[in-house]
């Protein structure tokens, strides 16, 4: 069957090339001959692929090796027939990040529209960000934040609304005023990140401590896979946590970081992300590489320095 498919594919290729041009037709005539010349090599390579996949299947047996797969908002323990999933992101975490996204939204909108009159779409987008912010603001009270945390959210929101209003009145924004706005919120944004990742790591730690107890002697064989995007890879907050718990300093043995495969569209999207995040890092933190590591990394390191971990 495989050989028939190969012959059919060669025939279709030859037909397409024949219709394209005389030169292509001559090249197409060589295809069956090349296939014949590599028939044994192809079979050898097929055998290799089969053996390779068999080896991959056998090298990791979840019957004897427990695995934790950690995603952005949940993690799963796999051990034998055991499958247990745990979500570790509370709503308080999500709300803090959303508030941080308000000045980031303004920056993304204006970073390429400074020192010139704003187009109507930019004005409409700014107005929409303002309206959405005002509608969302009362919901922060439902998170039962401490007074200090709530006051910090109000600072970010008030300054953002004031800045939007000033830009709409002027009809444009200077590069300096945009930079001053985002740099002025630097302390509040990072403190939100610290508080958010603190709740994340605390939840992770409590569950991992329980899993450690459940696994008993098998804990020493634990492997962890961190599944996330490209940009947070450096100093990823969950990687930092598991590295401290497992006593490792680098990826590759007990902990593996997994980035998804990329086609052309994904590659171009990644390039765009790099370019924009360099601007974000430069304008918010005077460090164009700041967003090339996990934004929560500083908060995670701070939390791990000052808190005793139940799972360690």
Secondary structure, 3 states (H helix, E strand, C coil): CHHHHHHHHHHHHHHHHHHHCHHHHHHHHHHHHHHHHCHHHHHHHHHHHHHHHHHHHHHCCCCCCCEEEECCCEEEEEECCEEEEEECCCHHHHHHHHHHHHHHHHHHHHCCCCCCECCHHHHHHHHHHHHHHHHHHHHHHHHCCCHHHHHHHHHHHHHHHHHHHHHHHHCECCHHHHHHHHHHCHHHHHHHHHHHHHHHHHHHHHHHHHHHHHHHHHHHHCEEEEECCCCCEECCHHHHHHHHHHCCCCCCCCEEEECCCCCHHHHHHHHHHHHHHHHHHHHHHCCCCHHHECCCHHHHHHHHHHCCCCCC
